[in-house]
Each structure stands twice: as C-alpha cells, then as structure tokens.
Amino acid sequence: MATREKRLAQFDGSGEPPPGQAVEVLCEDHSGTYQLPFPCLYVDGKWHNQESGGMLEATVVAWRFPRMGFDSRHGRSERTNGTFASARASSY
C-alpha cells in the first residue's frame, strides 16, 4: 500500500492549474488518500468534475497534469495532450 508521502510525491502541480486545463487530483479523507478516476478542473477557487460539471465534495490535496495512460479503446499507450488519461482510483 502506498504511503501518503509517496502519493503526494507523484502529484507535482503547484499553485493553481492553468484555466481550462483538465488535471488528475489526489484527495484525502478520514480513510486516507486516493486519486479520483476522472479529470477535474479548477474554476473560481473550486474543483469540478470535468465530465459532469459537478463540484467536488472531496478535499483535494494535490494535482498533476495527466500522465501517459493505457487507452483501452485502442489497446495502446498514448500521451494525452490536453485530454485526460484513463486512470484507476487508488485503493485507500
């Protein structure tokens, strides 16, 4: 199981992400830290699910630009330029 420090070290965004940029976020609650499985946007000081537009109720502790991910529709890895890489939520 990954420690909080290891997870935080993987999320290198500092300050606020650029406007309109979808990012991966690391959240934290009483059970631990976890990565959300969908892209998020930071708008007017609040985090939103990019797919639904809904405001996050989770506490975001870190963010990063999307990483290379496996594209299950095409069966290959690909770099995402401005789009979100598919990601699995980390277990607590």
mmCIF file as gemmi writes it, N, C-alpha and C atoms, coordinates in Angstrom:
data_model
loop_
_atom_site.group_PDB
_atom_site.id
_atom_site.type_symbol
_atom_site.label_atom_id
_atom_site.label_alt_id
_atom_site.label_comp_id
_atom_site.label_asym_id
_atom_site.label_entity_id
_atom_site.label_seq_id
_atom_site.pdbx_PDB_ins_code
_atom_site.Cartn_x
_atom_site.Cartn_y
_atom_site.Cartn_z
_atom_site.occupancy
_atom_site.B_iso_or_equiv
_atom_site.pdbx_formal_charge
_atom_site.auth_seq_id
_atom_site.auth_asym_id
_atom_site.pdbx_PDB_model_num
ATOM 1 N N . MET Axp A 1 ? 0.847 -1.174 0 1 0 ? 1 A 1
ATOM 2 C CA . MET Axp A 1 ? 0 0 0 1 0 ? 1 A 1
ATOM 3 C C . MET Axp A 1 ? 0.897 1.244 0 1 0 ? 1 A 1
ATOM 4 N N . ALA Axp A 2 ? 0.59 2.18 -0.861 1 0 ? 2 A 1
ATOM 5 C CA . ALA Axp A 2 ? 1.385 3.407 -0.97 1 0 ? 2 A 1
ATOM 6 C C . ALA Axp A 2 ? 1.128 4.31 0.231 1 0 ? 2 A 1
ATOM 7 N N . THR Axp A 3 ? 2.183 4.956 0.677 1 0 ? 3 A 1
ATOM 8 C CA . THR Axp A 3 ? 2.03 5.87 1.79 1 0 ? 3 A 1
ATOM 9 C C . THR Axp A 3 ? 1.572 7.232 1.278 1 0 ? 3 A 1
ATOM 10 N N . ARG Axp A 4 ? 1.078 8.039 2.176 1 0 ? 4 A 1
ATOM 11 C CA . ARG Axp A 4 ? 0.618 9.386 1.827 1 0 ? 4 A 1
ATOM 12 C C . ARG Axp A 4 ? 1.749 10.173 1.171 1 0 ? 4 A 1
ATOM 13 N N . GLU Axp A 5 ? 2.941 10.079 1.725 1 0 ? 5 A 1
ATOM 14 C CA . GLU Axp A 5 ? 4.081 10.816 1.199 1 0 ? 5 A 1
ATOM 15 C C . GLU Axp A 5 ? 4.428 10.389 -0.227 1 0 ? 5 A 1
ATOM 16 N N . LYS Axp A 6 ? 4.368 9.084 -0.498 1 0 ? 6 A 1
ATOM 17 C CA . LYS Axp A 6 ? 4.661 8.587 -1.848 1 0 ? 6 A 1
ATOM 18 C C . LYS Axp A 6 ? 3.626 9.097 -2.841 1 0 ? 6 A 1
ATOM 19 N N . ARG Axp A 7 ? 2.365 9.079 -2.456 1 0 ? 7 A 1
ATOM 20 C CA . ARG Axp A 7 ? 1.314 9.581 -3.354 1 0 ? 7 A 1
ATOM 21 C C . ARG Axp A 7 ? 1.491 11.072 -3.601 1 0 ? 7 A 1
ATOM 22 N N . LEU Axp A 8 ? 1.757 11.831 -2.541 1 0 ? 8 A 1
ATOM 23 C CA . LEU Axp A 8 ? 1.946 13.276 -2.712 1 0 ? 8 A 1
ATOM 24 C C . LEU Axp A 8 ? 3.125 13.576 -3.621 1 0 ? 8 A 1
ATOM 25 N N . ALA Axp A 9 ? 4.171 12.783 -3.525 1 0 ? 9 A 1
ATOM 26 C CA . ALA Axp A 9 ? 5.358 12.991 -4.36 1 0 ? 9 A 1
ATOM 27 C C . ALA Axp A 9 ? 5.056 12.781 -5.841 1 0 ? 9 A 1
ATOM 28 N N . GLN Axp A 10 ? 4.031 12.008 -6.164 1 0 ? 10 A 1
ATOM 29 C CA . GLN Axp A 10 ? 3.665 11.75 -7.553 1 0 ? 10 A 1
ATOM 30 C C . GLN Axp A 10 ? 2.821 12.875 -8.148 1 0 ? 10 A 1
ATOM 31 N N . PHE Axp A 11 ? 2.318 13.751 -7.325 1 0 ? 11 A 1
ATOM 32 C CA . PHE Axp A 11 ? 1.48 14.861 -7.777 1 0 ? 11 A 1
ATOM 33 C C . PHE Axp A 11 ? 2.286 16.144 -7.622 1 0 ? 11 A 1
ATOM 34 N N . ASP Axp A 12 ? 2.825 16.626 -8.754 1 0 ? 12 A 1
ATOM 35 C CA . ASP Axp A 12 ? 3.791 17.707 -8.713 1 0 ? 12 A 1
ATOM 36 C C . ASP Axp A 12 ? 3.237 19.085 -9.069 1 0 ? 12 A 1
ATOM 37 N N . GLY Axp A 13 ? 1.929 19.212 -9.206 1 0 ? 13 A 1
ATOM 38 C CA . GLY Axp A 13 ? 1.365 20.528 -9.512 1 0 ? 13 A 1
ATOM 39 C C . GLY Axp A 13 ? 1.514 21.464 -8.325 1 0 ? 13 A 1
ATOM 40 N N . SER Axp A 14 ? 1.835 22.707 -8.602 1 0 ? 14 A 1
ATOM 41 C CA . SER Axp A 14 ? 1.936 23.679 -7.519 1 0 ? 14 A 1
ATOM 42 C C . SER Axp A 14 ? 1.038 24.86 -7.844 1 0 ? 14 A 1
ATOM 43 N N . GLY Axp A 15 ? 0.499 25.473 -6.825 1 0 ? 15 A 1
ATOM 44 C CA . GLY Axp A 15 ? -0.424 26.577 -7.032 1 0 ? 15 A 1
ATOM 45 C C . GLY Axp A 15 ? -1.699 26.069 -7.675 1 0 ? 15 A 1
ATOM 46 N N . GLU Axp A 16 ? -2.265 26.896 -8.543 1 0 ? 16 A 1
ATOM 47 C CA . GLU Axp A 16 ? -3.489 26.523 -9.244 1 0 ? 16 A 1
ATOM 48 C C . GLU Axp A 16 ? -3.144 26.064 -10.662 1 0 ? 16 A 1
ATOM 49 N N . PRO Axp A 17 ? -3.879 25.068 -11.183 1 0 ? 17 A 1
ATOM 50 C CA . PRO Axp A 17 ? -3.63 24.661 -12.567 1 0 ? 17 A 1
ATOM 51 C C . PRO Axp A 17 ? -4.071 25.76 -13.535 1 0 ? 17 A 1
ATOM 52 N N . PRO Axp A 18 ? -3.549 25.752 -14.758 1 0 ? 18 A 1
ATOM 53 C CA . PRO Axp A 18 ? -3.959 26.755 -15.742 1 0 ? 18 A 1
ATOM 54 C C . PRO Axp A 18 ? -5.472 26.692 -15.995 1 0 ? 18 A 1
ATOM 55 N N . PRO Axp A 19 ? -6.099 27.819 -16.262 1 0 ? 19 A 1
ATOM 56 C CA . PRO Axp A 19 ? -7.547 27.829 -16.538 1 0 ? 19 A 1
ATOM 57 C C . PRO Axp A 19 ? -7.894 26.904 -17.701 1 0 ? 19 A 1
ATOM 58 N N . GLY Axp A 20 ? -8.947 26.128 -17.525 1 0 ? 20 A 1
ATOM 59 C CA . GLY Axp A 20 ? -9.418 25.241 -18.576 1 0 ? 20 A 1
ATOM 60 C C . GLY Axp A 20 ? -8.63 23.965 -18.748 1 0 ? 20 A 1
ATOM 61 N N . GLN Axp A 21 ? -7.605 23.74 -17.94 1 0 ? 21 A 1
ATOM 62 C CA . GLN Axp A 21 ? -6.766 22.548 -18.053 1 0 ? 21 A 1
ATOM 63 C C . GLN Axp A 21 ? -7.316 21.43 -17.167 1 0 ? 21 A 1
ATOM 64 N N . ALA Axp A 22 ? -7.654 20.302 -17.774 1 0 ? 22 A 1
ATOM 65 C CA . ALA Axp A 22 ? -8.092 19.134 -17.012 1 0 ? 22 A 1
ATOM 66 C C . ALA Axp A 22 ? -6.873 18.492 -16.356 1 0 ? 22 A 1
ATOM 67 N N . VAL Axp A 23 ? -6.98 18.168 -15.085 1 0 ? 23 A 1
ATOM 68 C CA . VAL Axp A 23 ? -5.871 17.579 -14.343 1 0 ? 23 A 1
ATOM 69 C C . VAL Axp A 23 ? -6.349 16.384 -13.531 1 0 ? 23 A 1
ATOM 70 N N . GLU Axp A 24 ? -5.401 15.599 -13.07 1 0 ? 24 A 1
ATOM 71 C CA . GLU Axp A 24 ? -5.651 14.498 -12.151 1 0 ? 24 A 1
ATOM 72 C C . GLU Axp A 24 ? -5.509 15.063 -10.746 1 0 ? 24 A 1
ATOM 73 N N . VAL Axp A 25 ? -6.376 14.626 -9.827 1 0 ? 25 A 1
ATOM 74 C CA . VAL Axp A 25 ? -6.29 15.138 -8.466 1 0 ? 25 A 1
ATOM 75 C C . VAL Axp A 25 ? -6.141 14.012 -7.456 1 0 ? 25 A 1
ATOM 76 N N . LEU Axp A 26 ? -5.47 14.344 -6.374 1 0 ? 26 A 1
ATOM 77 C CA . LEU Axp A 26 ? -5.31 13.453 -5.233 1 0 ? 26 A 1
ATOM 78 C C . LEU Axp A 26 ? -6.148 14.032 -4.115 1 0 ? 26 A 1
ATOM 79 N N . CYS Axp A 27 ? -7.03 13.203 -3.555 1 0 ? 27 A 1
ATOM 80 C CA . CYS Axp A 27 ? -7.915 13.653 -2.485 1 0 ? 27 A 1
ATOM 81 C C . CYS Axp A 27 ? -7.582 12.925 -1.191 1 0 ? 27 A 1
ATOM 82 N N . GLU Axp A 28 ? -8.118 13.453 -0.116 1 0 ? 28 A 1
ATOM 83 C CA . GLU Axp A 28 ? -7.846 12.86 1.193 1 0 ? 28 A 1
ATOM 84 C C . GLU Axp A 28 ? -9.099 12.946 2.049 1 0 ? 28 A 1
ATOM 85 N N . ASP Axp A 29 ? -9.345 11.894 2.804 1 0 ? 29 A 1
ATOM 86 C CA . ASP Axp A 29 ? -10.413 11.908 3.798 1 0 ? 29 A 1
ATOM 87 C C . ASP Axp A 29 ? -9.961 11.089 5.006 1 0 ? 29 A 1
ATOM 88 N N . HIS Axp A 30 ? -10.884 10.769 5.891 1 0 ? 30 A 1
ATOM 89 C CA . HIS Axp A 30 ? -10.534 10.048 7.114 1 0 ? 30 A 1
ATOM 90 C C . HIS Axp A 30 ? -9.952 8.661 6.841 1 0 ? 30 A 1
ATOM 91 N N . SER Axp A 31 ? -10.19 8.113 5.644 1 0 ? 31 A 1
ATOM 92 C CA . SER Axp A 31 ? -9.675 6.779 5.301 1 0 ? 31 A 1
ATOM 93 C C . SER Axp A 31 ? -8.298 6.806 4.66 1 0 ? 31 A 1
ATOM 94 N N . GLY Axp A 32 ? -7.877 7.961 4.148 1 0 ? 32 A 1
ATOM 95 C CA . GLY Axp A 32 ? -6.571 8.045 3.502 1 0 ? 32 A 1
ATOM 96 C C . GLY Axp A 32 ? -6.612 8.897 2.251 1 0 ? 32 A 1
ATOM 97 N N . THR Axp A 33 ? -5.614 8.69 1.38 1 0 ? 33 A 1
ATOM 98 C CA . THR Axp A 33 ? -5.527 9.443 0.128 1 0 ? 33 A 1
ATOM 99 C C . THR Axp A 33 ? -5.946 8.551 -1.028 1 0 ? 33 A 1
ATOM 100 N N . TYR Axp A 34 ? -6.488 9.17 -2.066 1 0 ? 34 A 1
ATOM 101 C CA . TYR Axp A 34 ? -6.933 8.433 -3.237 1 0 ? 34 A 1
ATOM 102 C C . TYR Axp A 34 ? -6.986 9.367 -4.439 1 0 ? 34 A 1
ATOM 103 N N . GLN Axp A 35 ? -6.741 8.801 -5.612 1 0 ? 35 A 1
ATOM 104 C CA . GLN Axp A 35 ? -6.814 9.562 -6.853 1 0 ? 35 A 1
ATOM 105 C C . GLN Axp A 35 ? -8.205 9.388 -7.438 1 0 ? 35 A 1
ATOM 106 N N . LEU Axp A 36 ? -8.816 10.484 -7.858 1 0 ? 36 A 1
ATOM 107 C CA . LEU Axp A 36 ? -10.125 10.384 -8.494 1 0 ? 36 A 1
ATOM 108 C C . LEU Axp A 36 ? -9.97 9.804 -9.9 1 0 ? 36 A 1
ATOM 109 N N . PRO Axp A 37 ? -10.922 8.982 -10.344 1 0 ? 37 A 1
ATOM 110 C CA . PRO Axp A 37 ? -10.81 8.309 -11.646 1 0 ? 37 A 1
ATOM 111 C C . PRO Axp A 37 ? -11.329 9.132 -12.827 1 0 ? 37 A 1
ATOM 112 N N . PHE Axp A 38 ? -11.498 10.435 -12.629 1 0 ? 38 A 1
ATOM 113 C CA . PHE Axp A 38 ? -11.987 11.299 -13.697 1 0 ? 38 A 1
ATOM 114 C C . PHE Axp A 38 ? -11.229 12.618 -13.67 1 0 ? 38 A 1
ATOM 115 N N . PRO Axp A 39 ? -11.185 13.321 -14.81 1 0 ? 39 A 1
ATOM 116 C CA . PRO Axp A 39 ? -10.476 14.602 -14.871 1 0 ? 39 A 1
ATOM 117 C C . PRO Axp A 39 ? -11.221 15.683 -14.097 1 0 ? 39 A 1
ATOM 118 N N . CYS Axp A 40 ? -10.456 16.622 -13.555 1 0 ? 40 A 1
ATOM 119 C CA . CYS Axp A 40 ? -11.041 17.715 -12.795 1 0 ? 40 A 1
ATOM 120 C C . CYS Axp A 40 ? -10.532 19.059 -13.302 1 0 ? 40 A 1
ATOM 121 N N . LEU Axp A 41 ? -11.346 20.082 -13.091 1 0 ? 41 A 1
ATOM 122 C CA . LEU Axp A 41 ? -10.997 21.46 -13.451 1 0 ? 41 A 1
ATOM 123 C C . LEU Axp A 41 ? -11.066 22.31 -12.194 1 0 ? 41 A 1
ATOM 124 N N . TYR Axp A 42 ? -10.198 23.308 -12.109 1 0 ? 42 A 1
ATOM 125 C CA . TYR Axp A 42 ? -10.214 24.253 -11.003 1 0 ? 42 A 1
ATOM 126 C C . TYR Axp A 42 ? -10.799 25.556 -11.543 1 0 ? 42 A 1
ATOM 127 N N . VAL Axp A 43 ? -11.991 25.916 -11.072 1 0 ? 43 A 1
ATOM 128 C CA . VAL Axp A 43 ? -12.706 27.08 -11.586 1 0 ? 43 A 1
ATOM 129 C C . VAL Axp A 43 ? -13.154 27.97 -10.425 1 0 ? 43 A 1
ATOM 130 N N . ASP Axp A 44 ? -12.723 29.228 -10.457 1 0 ? 44 A 1
ATOM 131 C CA . ASP Axp A 44 ? -13.122 30.203 -9.435 1 0 ? 44 A 1
ATOM 132 C C . ASP Axp A 44 ? -12.919 29.685 -8.013 1 0 ? 44 A 1
ATOM 133 N N . GLY Axp A 45 ? -11.772 29.056 -7.785 1 0 ? 45 A 1
ATOM 134 C CA . GLY Axp A 45 ? -11.425 28.601 -6.442 1 0 ? 45 A 1
ATOM 135 C C . GLY Axp A 45 ? -12.076 27.309 -6.001 1 0 ? 45 A 1
ATOM 136 N N . LYS Axp A 46 ? -12.738 26.621 -6.925 1 0 ? 46 A 1
ATOM 137 C CA . LYS Axp A 46 ? -13.4 25.363 -6.576 1 0 ? 46 A 1
ATOM 138 C C . LYS Axp A 46 ? -13.056 24.296 -7.61 1 0 ? 46 A 1
ATOM 139 N N . TRP Axp A 47 ? -12.98 23.038 -7.144 1 0 ? 47 A 1
ATOM 140 C CA . TRP Axp A 47 ? -12.688 21.902 -8.01 1 0 ? 47 A 1
ATOM 141 C C . TRP Axp A 47 ? -13.983 21.321 -8.545 1 0 ? 47 A 1
ATOM 142 N N . HIS Axp A 48 ? -13.974 20.973 -9.857 1 0 ? 48 A 1
ATOM 143 C CA . HIS Axp A 48 ? -15.15 20.412 -10.518 1 0 ? 48 A 1
ATOM 144 C C . HIS Axp A 48 ? -14.774 19.167 -11.304 1 0 ? 48 A 1
ATOM 145 N N . ASN Axp A 49 ? -15.713 18.218 -11.372 1 0 ? 49 A 1
ATOM 146 C CA . ASN Axp A 49 ? -15.583 17.051 -12.232 1 0 ? 49 A 1
ATOM 147 C C . ASN Axp A 49 ? -15.74 17.551 -13.66 1 0 ? 49 A 1
ATOM 148 N N . GLN Axp A 50 ? -14.743 17.342 -14.499 1 0 ? 50 A 1
ATOM 149 C CA . GLN Axp A 50 ? -14.814 17.839 -15.869 1 0 ? 50 A 1
ATOM 150 C C . GLN Axp A 50 ? -15.939 17.171 -16.651 1 0 ? 50 A 1
ATOM 151 N N . GLU Axp A 51 ? -16.192 15.904 -16.383 1 0 ? 51 A 1
ATOM 152 C CA . GLU Axp A 51 ? -17.202 15.163 -17.14 1 0 ? 51 A 1
ATOM 153 C C . GLU Axp A 51 ? -18.619 15.599 -16.809 1 0 ? 51 A 1
ATOM 154 N N . SER Axp A 52 ? -18.933 15.759 -15.514 1 0 ? 52 A 1
ATOM 155 C CA . SER Axp A 52 ? -20.297 16.095 -15.108 1 0 ? 52 A 1
ATOM 156 C C . SER Axp A 52 ? -20.501 17.582 -14.842 1 0 ? 52 A 1
ATOM 157 N N . GLY Axp A 53 ? -19.406 18.293 -14.586 1 0 ? 53 A 1
ATOM 158 C CA . GLY Axp A 53 ? -19.508 19.701 -14.228 1 0 ? 53 A 1
ATOM 159 C C . GLY Axp A 53 ? -19.792 19.925 -12.757 1 0 ? 53 A 1
ATOM 160 N N . GLY Axp A 54 ? -20.071 18.858 -12.027 1 0 ? 54 A 1
ATOM 161 C CA . GLY Axp A 54 ? -20.394 18.963 -10.609 1 0 ? 54 A 1
ATOM 162 C C . GLY Axp A 54 ? -19.189 19.359 -9.768 1 0 ? 54 A 1
ATOM 163 N N . MET Axp A 55 ? -19.465 20.079 -8.678 1 0 ? 55 A 1
ATOM 164 C CA . MET Axp A 55 ? -18.406 20.492 -7.771 1 0 ? 55 A 1
ATOM 165 C C . MET Axp A 55 ? -17.985 19.293 -6.904 1 0 ? 55 A 1
ATOM 166 N N . LEU Axp A 56 ? -16.695 19.154 -6.679 1 0 ? 56 A 1
ATOM 167 C CA . LEU Axp A 56 ? -16.197 18.059 -5.844 1 0 ? 56 A 1
ATOM 168 C C . LEU Axp A 56 ? -16.537 18.305 -4.388 1 0 ? 56 A 1
ATOM 169 N N . GLU Axp A 57 ? -16.909 17.248 -3.715 1 0 ? 57 A 1
ATOM 170 C CA . GLU Axp A 57 ? -17.133 17.32 -2.279 1 0 ? 57 A 1
ATOM 171 C C . GLU Axp A 57 ? -15.922 16.805 -1.523 1 0 ? 57 A 1
ATOM 172 N N . ALA Axp A 58 ? -14.963 16.246 -2.241 1 0 ? 58 A 1
ATOM 173 C CA . ALA Axp A 58 ? -13.748 15.709 -1.635 1 0 ? 58 A 1
ATOM 174 C C . ALA Axp A 58 ? -12.746 16.83 -1.368 1 0 ? 58 A 1
ATOM 175 N N . THR Axp A 59 ? -11.822 16.58 -0.472 1 0 ? 59 A 1
ATOM 176 C CA . THR Axp A 59 ? -10.751 17.524 -0.184 1 0 ? 59 A 1
ATOM 177 C C . THR Axp A 59 ? -9.561 17.21 -1.073 1 0 ? 59 A 1
ATOM 178 N N . VAL Axp A 60 ? -9.271 18.103 -2.011 1 0 ? 60 A 1
ATOM 179 C CA . VAL Axp A 60 ? -8.146 17.92 -2.922 1 0 ? 60 A 1
ATOM 180 C C . VAL Axp A 60 ? -6.878 18.385 -2.222 1 0 ? 60 A 1
ATOM 181 N N . VAL Axp A 61 ? -5.868 17.506 -2.168 1 0 ? 61 A 1
ATOM 182 C CA . VAL Axp A 61 ? -4.607 17.852 -1.508 1 0 ? 61 A 1
ATOM 183 C C . VAL Axp A 61 ? -3.464 18.06 -2.494 1 0 ? 61 A 1
ATOM 184 N N . ALA Axp A 62 ? -3.646 17.606 -3.757 1 0 ? 62 A 1
ATOM 185 C CA . ALA Axp A 62 ? -2.598 17.778 -4.765 1 0 ? 62 A 1
ATOM 186 C C . ALA Axp A 62 ? -3.187 17.54 -6.154 1 0 ? 62 A 1
ATOM 187 N N . TRP Axp A 63 ? -2.48 18.041 -7.168 1 0 ? 63 A 1
ATOM 188 C CA . TRP Axp A 63 ? -2.897 17.827 -8.557 1 0 ? 63 A 1
ATOM 189 C C . TRP Axp A 63 ? -1.668 17.649 -9.427 1 0 ? 63 A 1
ATOM 190 N N . ARG Axp A 64 ? -1.907 17.127 -10.636 1 0 ? 64 A 1
ATOM 191 C CA . ARG Axp A 64 ? -0.838 16.983 -11.627 1 0 ? 64 A 1
ATOM 192 C C . ARG Axp A 64 ? -1.459 16.979 -13.024 1 0 ? 64 A 1
ATOM 193 N N . PHE Axp A 65 ? -0.62 17.288 -14.006 1 0 ? 65 A 1
ATOM 194 C CA . PHE Axp A 65 ? -1.058 17.183 -15.391 1 0 ? 65 A 1
ATOM 195 C C . PHE Axp A 65 ? -1.225 15.706 -15.712 1 0 ? 65 A 1
ATOM 196 N N . PRO Axp A 66 ? -2.121 15.363 -16.633 1 0 ? 66 A 1
ATOM 197 C CA . PRO Axp A 66 ? -2.35 13.954 -16.966 1 0 ? 66 A 1
ATOM 198 C C . PRO Axp A 66 ? -1.071 13.253 -17.4 1 0 ? 66 A 1
ATOM 199 N N . ARG Axp A 67 ? -0.943 12.016 -16.977 1 0 ? 67 A 1
ATOM 200 C CA . ARG Axp A 67 ? 0.206 11.181 -17.318 1 0 ? 67 A 1
ATOM 201 C C . ARG Axp A 67 ? -0.115 10.347 -18.536 1 0 ? 67 A 1
ATOM 202 N N . MET Axp A 68 ? 0.903 9.666 -19.061 1 0 ? 68 A 1
ATOM 203 C CA . MET Axp A 68 ? 0.652 8.699 -20.133 1 0 ? 68 A 1
ATOM 204 C C . MET Axp A 68 ? -0.216 7.599 -19.547 1 0 ? 68 A 1
ATOM 205 N N . GLY Axp A 69 ? -1.164 7.138 -20.316 1 0 ? 69 A 1
ATOM 206 C CA . GLY Axp A 69 ? -2.053 6.102 -19.82 1 0 ? 69 A 1
ATOM 207 C C . GLY Axp A 69 ? -2.38 5.097 -20.894 1 0 ? 69 A 1
ATOM 208 N N . PHE Axp A 70 ? -2.972 4.032 -20.494 1 0 ? 70 A 1
ATOM 209 C CA . PHE Axp A 70 ? -3.372 2.993 -21.426 1 0 ? 70 A 1
ATOM 210 C C . PHE Axp A 70 ? -4.734 3.336 -21.993 1 0 ? 70 A 1
ATOM 211 N N . ASP Axp A 71 ? -4.829 3.409 -23.296 1 0 ? 71 A 1
ATOM 212 C CA . ASP Axp A 71 ? -6.085 3.704 -23.97 1 0 ? 71 A 1
ATOM 213 C C . ASP Axp A 71 ? -6.77 2.376 -24.265 1 0 ? 71 A 1
ATOM 214 N N . SER Axp A 72 ? -7.744 2.001 -23.445 1 0 ? 72 A 1
ATOM 215 C CA . SER Axp A 72 ? -8.374 0.695 -23.573 1 0 ? 72 A 1
ATOM 216 C C . SER Axp A 72 ? -9.167 0.551 -24.866 1 0 ? 72 A 1
ATOM 217 N N . ARG Axp A 73 ? -9.598 1.659 -25.462 1 0 ? 73 A 1
ATOM 218 C CA . ARG Axp A 73 ? -10.357 1.573 -26.709 1 0 ? 73 A 1
ATOM 219 C C . ARG Axp A 73 ? -9.454 1.193 -27.877 1 0 ? 73 A 1
ATOM 220 N N . HIS Axp A 74 ? -8.184 1.617 -27.828 1 0 ? 74 A 1
ATOM 221 C CA . HIS Axp A 74 ? -7.28 1.358 -28.936 1 0 ? 74 A 1
ATOM 222 C C . HIS Axp A 74 ? -6.207 0.327 -28.602 1 0 ? 74 A 1
ATOM 223 N N . GLY Axp A 75 ? -6.154 -0.119 -27.341 1 0 ? 75 A 1
ATOM 224 C CA . GLY Axp A 75 ? -5.212 -1.149 -26.946 1 0 ? 75 A 1
ATOM 225 C C . GLY Axp A 75 ? -3.762 -0.721 -26.986 1 0 ? 75 A 1
ATOM 226 N N . ARG Axp A 76 ? -3.489 0.556 -26.723 1 0 ? 76 A 1
ATOM 227 C CA . ARG Axp A 76 ? -2.107 1.025 -26.737 1 0 ? 76 A 1
ATOM 228 C C . ARG Axp A 76 ? -1.947 2.173 -25.749 1 0 ? 76 A 1
ATOM 229 N N . SER Axp A 77 ? -0.709 2.42 -25.399 1 0 ? 77 A 1
ATOM 230 C CA . SER Axp A 77 ? -0.42 3.569 -24.558 1 0 ? 77 A 1
ATOM 231 C C . SER Axp A 77 ? -0.33 4.797 -25.44 1 0 ? 77 A 1
ATOM 232 N N . GLU Axp A 78 ? -0.808 5.905 -24.927 1 0 ? 78 A 1
ATOM 233 C CA . GLU Axp A 78 ? -0.673 7.134 -25.702 1 0 ? 78 A 1
ATOM 234 C C . GLU Axp A 78 ? -0.547 8.323 -24.771 1 0 ? 78 A 1
ATOM 235 N N . ARG Axp A 79 ? 0.12 9.342 -25.245 1 0 ? 79 A 1
ATOM 236 C CA . ARG Axp A 79 ? 0.316 10.571 -24.494 1 0 ? 79 A 1
ATOM 237 C C . ARG Axp A 79 ? -0.922 11.421 -24.692 1 0 ? 79 A 1
ATOM 238 N N . THR Axp A 80 ? -1.377 12.028 -23.637 1 0 ? 80 A 1
ATOM 239 C CA . THR Axp A 80 ? -2.554 12.87 -23.747 1 0 ? 80 A 1
ATOM 240 C C . THR Axp A 80 ? -2.121 14.316 -23.741 1 0 ? 80 A 1
ATOM 241 N N . ASN Axp A 81 ? -2.428 15.026 -24.785 1 0 ? 81 A 1
ATOM 242 C CA . ASN Axp A 81 ? -2.1 16.445 -24.885 1 0 ? 81 A 1
ATOM 243 C C . ASN Axp A 81 ? -3.368 17.242 -24.673 1 0 ? 81 A 1
ATOM 244 N N . GLY Axp A 82 ? -3.615 17.641 -23.414 1 0 ? 82 A 1
ATOM 245 C CA . GLY Axp A 82 ? -4.794 18.418 -23.105 1 0 ? 82 A 1
ATOM 246 C C . GLY Axp A 82 ? -6.022 17.572 -22.82 1 0 ? 82 A 1
ATOM 247 N N . THR Axp A 83 ? -5.933 16.265 -23.002 1 0 ? 83 A 1
ATOM 248 C CA . THR Axp A 83 ? -7.039 15.402 -22.65 1 0 ? 83 A 1
ATOM 249 C C . THR Axp A 83 ? -6.624 14.563 -21.459 1 0 ? 83 A 1
ATOM 250 N N . PHE Axp A 84 ? -7.549 13.88 -20.872 1 0 ? 84 A 1
ATOM 251 C CA . PHE Axp A 84 ? -7.29 13.152 -19.649 1 0 ? 84 A 1
ATOM 252 C C . PHE Axp A 84 ? -6.932 11.706 -19.913 1 0 ? 84 A 1
ATOM 253 N N . ALA Axp A 85 ? -5.894 11.239 -19.288 1 0 ? 85 A 1
ATOM 254 C CA . ALA Axp A 85 ? -5.512 9.832 -19.395 1 0 ? 85 A 1
ATOM 255 C C . ALA Axp A 85 ? -6.416 9.006 -18.49 1 0 ? 85 A 1
ATOM 256 N N . SER Axp A 86 ? -6.853 7.867 -18.96 1 0 ? 86 A 1
ATOM 257 C CA . SER Axp A 86 ? -7.665 6.99 -18.121 1 0 ? 86 A 1
ATOM 258 C C . SER Axp A 86 ? -6.848 6.602 -16.898 1 0 ? 86 A 1
ATOM 259 N N . ALA Axp A 87 ? -7.475 6.654 -15.762 1 0 ? 87 A 1
ATOM 260 C CA . ALA Axp A 87 ? -6.751 6.321 -14.541 1 0 ? 87 A 1
ATOM 261 C C . ALA Axp A 87 ? -7.649 5.524 -13.621 1 0 ? 87 A 1
ATOM 262 N N . ARG Axp A 88 ? -7.063 4.602 -12.936 1 0 ? 88 A 1
ATOM 263 C CA . ARG Axp A 88 ? -7.796 3.846 -11.943 1 0 ? 88 A 1
ATOM 264 C C . ARG Axp A 88 ? -7.643 4.539 -10.605 1 0 ? 88 A 1
ATOM 265 N N . ALA Axp A 89 ? -8.711 4.521 -9.834 1 0 ? 89 A 1
ATOM 266 C CA . ALA Axp A 89 ? -8.631 5.11 -8.499 1 0 ? 89 A 1
ATOM 267 C C . ALA Axp A 89 ? -7.746 4.229 -7.637 1 0 ? 89 A 1
ATOM 268 N N . SER Axp A 90 ? -6.873 4.859 -6.89 1 0 ? 90 A 1
ATOM 269 C CA . SER Axp A 90 ? -6.01 4.113 -5.982 1 0 ? 90 A 1
ATOM 270 C C . SER Axp A 90 ? -6.829 3.62 -4.798 1 0 ? 90 A 1
ATOM 271 N N . SER Axp A 91 ? -6.494 2.466 -4.296 1 0 ? 91 A 1
ATOM 272 C CA . SER Axp A 91 ? -7.172 1.99 -3.111 1 0 ? 91 A 1
ATOM 273 C C . SER Axp A 91 ? -6.639 2.749 -1.903 1 0 ? 91 A 1
ATOM 274 N N . TYR Axp A 92 ? -7.411 2.796 -0.873 1 0 ? 92 A 1
ATOM 275 C CA . TYR Axp A 92 ? -7.005 3.533 0.319 1 0 ? 92 A 1
ATOM 276 C C . TYR Axp A 92 ? -5.844 2.794 0.869 1 0 ? 92 A 1
